[in-house]
Amino acid sequence: MHWDDLKIFLALSRHGSLSAAARNLGVNQTTISRRLARLEAEAGFKLTHRTGTRLTLSPEGLEFAQEANAVEEAILKLESQTGHKQKPGGSVKITAVESLINGILLPRLPAFRNQYPDIELTLHGSNSNLEIRRLEADIGIRLARPTHGNMIMVKLGDIGFALYGTSTMKRYSEKHGLQNSNWAAYDDSLEDVPEMQWIRHSYPDAPVMTRSHSAATLATILGQGQSIGLLPCFLGDQQEDLYRLSGSHPVLFREAWLVSHPDRQETPRLKAAVSWIRSSFRQKQNSLSGSLPEANQTV
């Protein structure tokens, strides 16, 4: 087998399409397709399945990708030992809820780009978890400790949540009660998350008038001054027009966990990305946990 073919297969496994792998490697799609066909012929089995423009790894391809990663690491180690060590390069795909990407990772993205110019980052903001086991993403940030799968897991911190509203809604809720204020909350796709469970338990008859699957969208809705709602403190405290209506202490905590595949944890690019994520969360530890600045405690 040719190492160049293995590199192309690894790019496909990480990017999920011919076009994305071609852009990453600086070659055309025809070359990618031809090299993949040659590699599958040499391996004797199909490495990928195609659905439209999307490529997914076959069960044999998943196992093959793990071995190819090991080959890549061995080559990088040899290059290092022979004095040809280079800065980490390649692609890293990180999946997390959009609010964590925007509020925690993006402020420190320029520092990462300056230190690791050869690493291509994909930041996938979504409430649905991409599968680390199936190599759909390299690193996941989860809002609960995974309970199954042979994953590498590192706790990043505790995230506090509080009730927020504008000064107008604060005065309204003091007069009529939080229970009788208009609420904004998550939609049915997130009905079972701890935030929604807390609302149902604490304010079972709260009239939810506006719904969204995005915490950032909820923060914008609350800033319009017509409803109250539950937000992560690191997001709610950043909004100039919002104040905590539930007191200075968070009413709910969720854990943030970093999850990665055990077969990829030693790659230089993964080490660099994991270190960046952990330092980003450490830097925001107080705002994540809900330690409230005095200026934002009251209206």
C-alpha positions in Angstrom: 0.0 0.0 0.0 1.1 3.6 -0.7 1.3 6.0 2.2 -0.2 8.7 -0.1 -3.3 6.6 -0.5 -3.6 6.1 3.2 -3.4 9.9 3.7 -6.2 10.3 1.2 -8.3 7.7 3.1 -7.7 9.5 6.4 -8.7 12.8 4.9 -12.0 11.2 3.7 -12.6 9.7 7.1 -12.2 13.1 8.7 -14.1 15.3 6.3 -16.8 13.0 5.0 -16.8 14.0 1.3 -14.6 13.9 -1.8 -14.8 17.7 -2.2 -13.8 18.5 1.4 -10.9 16.0 1.4 -9.7 17.4 -2.0 -9.7 20.9 -0.6 -7.8 19.8 2.5 -5.1 17.9 0.5 -4.9 20.4 -2.4 -5.8 17.8 -5.1 -8.8 17.3 -7.3 -11.7 15.0 -6.6 -10.8 12.7 -9.5 -7.5 11.9 -7.8 -9.2 11.3 -4.5 -11.7 8.9 -6.1 -9.0 7.0 -8.0 -6.8 6.6 -5.0 -9.7 5.4 -2.9 -10.6 2.8 -5.5 -7.0 1.6 -5.6 -6.8 1.3 -1.8 -10.1 -0.6 -1.7 -8.8 -3.0 -4.4 -5.6 -3.6 -2.4 -7.5 -4.0 0.9 -10.1 -6.4 -0.7 -13.2 -4.8 0.8 -15.2 -1.6 0.7 -13.9 1.2 3.0 -16.8 3.7 2.5 -20.4 4.0 1.7 -21.8 6.9 -0.3 -25.1 8.6 0.4 -25.5 11.5 -2.1 -22.3 13.6 -1.7 -21.7 12.2 1.8 -19.2 9.4 2.6 -19.4 7.3 5.7 -17.1 4.6 6.8 -18.1 0.9 6.5 -17.5 -1.3 9.6 -14.3 -2.5 7.9 -13.4 1.1 7.1 -13.8 2.1 10.7 -11.3 -0.6 11.8 -9.0 0.3 8.8 -9.1 4.0 9.9 -7.8 3.1 13.3 -4.9 1.2 11.9 -4.2 4.0 9.3 -4.1 6.5 12.2 -1.5 4.3 13.9 0.6 4.3 10.7 0.3 8.1 10.5 1.5 8.5 14.1 4.4 6.2 13.5 5.5 8.2 10.5 5.2 11.5 12.5 7.2 10.0 15.3 10.0 8.9 12.9 10.1 12.4 11.4 10.4 13.9 14.8 13.3 11.5 15.8 15.2 12.3 12.6 15.1 16.0 13.1 12.3 16.9 10.7 9.7 17.7 13.4 7.0 20.1 12.1 4.2 22.0 13.8 1.1 19.9 14.1 -1.0 19.9 11.0 -4.2 18.3 9.6 -7.8 18.6 10.4 -9.7 18.5 13.7 -13.5 18.5 13.9 -15.0 19.7 17.2 -18.7 19.3 18.0 -20.5 21.1 20.8 -23.6 23.1 21.4 -23.5 26.5 19.7 -23.4 28.6 22.8 -20.3 26.9 24.1 -18.5 27.3 20.8 -19.5 31.0 20.6 -19.0 31.9 24.2 -16.0 29.8 25.2 -14.0 28.7 22.2 -14.3 31.5 19.7 -12.8 34.3 22.0 -9.6 32.2 22.1 -9.6 31.1 18.5 -7.1 33.7 17.3 -4.5 32.4 19.8 -5.0 28.9 18.5 -4.7 30.0 14.9 -1.5 31.9 15.7 0.1 28.9 17.5 -1.1 26.2 15.1 -1.5 27.7 11.6 -1.4 24.3 9.9 -4.3 22.8 11.8 -7.7 23.1 10.0 -10.5 23.4 12.6 -14.1 22.6 12.0 -16.4 23.9 14.8 -19.7 22.1 14.5 -22.4 23.8 16.6 -25.4 21.6 17.1 -27.6 20.1 19.9 -27.3 16.7 18.3 -24.2 14.8 19.2 -22.0 13.6 16.4 -20.7 10.1 17.0 -17.1 10.1 18.2 -17.2 6.3 18.0 -17.9 6.4 14.3 -15.3 9.1 13.8 -18.0 11.7 12.7 -16.0 14.2 14.9 -12.6 14.1 16.6 -13.6 15.8 19.8 -17.0 16.3 21.4 -18.0 18.6 24.2 -21.0 17.1 26.0 -23.3 18.6 28.7 -23.4 15.3 30.6 -20.9 12.5 31.3 -21.2 9.8 28.6 -22.4 6.5 30.1 -21.4 4.1 27.3 -18.6 3.7 24.8 -14.9 3.3 25.1 -14.1 7.0 25.0 -11.5 9.2 26.6 -13.4 11.6 28.9 -12.2 14.7 30.7 -14.5 16.9 32.8 -14.2 20.6 31.7 -16.3 22.2 34.5 -19.7 22.9 35.8 -22.1 25.2 34.0 -24.6 27.2 36.0 -28.0 28.3 34.9 -30.3 31.1 36.1 -33.6 32.8 35.2 -33.1 36.0 33.2 -35.3 38.9 32.0 -35.0 42.6 31.4 -35.8 45.3 34.0 -39.3 45.5 32.6 -39.9 41.8 33.1 -38.4 42.0 36.6 -40.9 44.6 37.6 -43.7 42.6 36.0 -42.7 39.4 37.7 -42.4 41.1 41.1 -46.0 42.3 40.7 -47.6 39.2 39.1 -45.1 36.4 39.9 -42.7 34.4 37.8 -45.3 31.7 37.3 -47.6 34.2 35.6 -45.0 35.9 33.4 -44.6 35.0 29.7 -41.7 32.5 29.2 -39.4 31.6 26.4 -37.9 28.1 26.4 -36.6 25.2 24.3 -38.7 23.5 21.7 -39.9 19.9 21.7 -36.6 18.6 20.3 -35.0 19.5 23.7 -38.0 18.6 25.9 -36.0 16.2 28.1 -32.9 18.3 28.9 -32.4 19.3 32.6 -33.3 22.9 31.9 -36.8 22.0 30.7 -37.2 19.5 33.5 -36.4 22.2 36.0 -38.9 24.6 34.5 -41.7 21.9 34.6 -40.8 21.0 38.2 -40.4 24.6 39.5 -43.1 26.4 37.4 -45.4 23.7 36.1 -48.0 26.1 34.8 -45.6 28.7 33.3 -47.0 29.9 30.0 -44.3 29.3 27.4 -45.1 31.7 24.6 -41.9 31.4 22.4 -39.7 28.4 21.8 -36.4 27.8 20.1 -33.7 25.0 20.0 -30.9 27.7 20.4 -29.8 29.2 23.7 -28.4 32.2 21.8 -31.8 32.8 20.1 -33.5 32.6 23.5 -31.1 35.2 24.9 -32.1 37.5 22.0 -35.8 36.9 22.7 -35.4 37.6 26.4 -33.6 40.9 25.5 -36.7 42.1 23.8 -38.4 42.5 27.2 -41.5 40.4 26.7 -40.6 37.2 28.4 -38.3 35.5 30.9 -36.4 32.3 30.6 -33.6 30.0 31.8 -30.1 30.6 30.3 -26.5 29.4 31.0 -25.0 32.1 33.2 -22.0 32.6 30.9 -24.4 33.6 28.2 -27.1 35.5 30.2 -24.5 37.5 32.2 -23.0 38.8 28.9 -26.3 40.4 27.8 -26.3 44.1 28.8 -30.2 44.2 29.1 -30.6 41.0 31.1 -30.6 40.5 34.8 -30.9 37.4 37.0 -34.4 37.1 38.3 -33.8 33.9 40.4 -31.2 35.4 42.7 -27.4 35.6 42.7 -26.9 31.8 42.8 -27.5 29.5 39.9 -30.7 27.3 40.1 -29.2 24.5 38.1 -25.8 23.0 37.1 -24.8 20.8 34.2 -21.4 19.2 33.7 -19.3 19.8 30.6 -17.2 16.9 29.4 -14.6 16.6 26.7 -14.9 13.3 24.7 -12.4 11.9 22.2 -11.6 8.6 20.5 -8.9 6.5 22.3 -7.2 5.7 19.0 -6.7 9.4 18.2 -5.8 10.9 21.5 -2.0 10.8 20.9 -2.1 12.6 17.5 -0.3 16.0 17.7 -3.2 17.9 16.2 -5.6 16.3 18.7 -3.3 17.1 21.6 -3.1 20.7 20.5 -6.9 21.0 20.2 -7.6 19.3 23.5 -5.1 21.6 25.3 -6.7 24.6 23.7 -10.2 23.6 24.7 -9.2 22.8 28.3 -7.4 26.1 28.7 -10.4 27.9 27.2 -12.7 26.4 29.8 -10.3 27.0 32.6 -10.1 30.7 31.7 -13.9 31.0 31.8 -14.3 28.9 34.9 -16.0 31.6 37.0 -18.4 32.7 34.4 -19.2 29.1 33.5 -20.1 28.2 37.0 -22.2 31.3 37.5 -20.0 33.4 39.8 -21.9 36.7 39.4 -20.3 40.1 39.1 -21.7 42.5 41.7 -22.8 45.0 39.0 -25.2 42.5 37.5 -26.9 41.2 40.5 -29.7 43.7 40.8 -31.6 46.1 38.6 
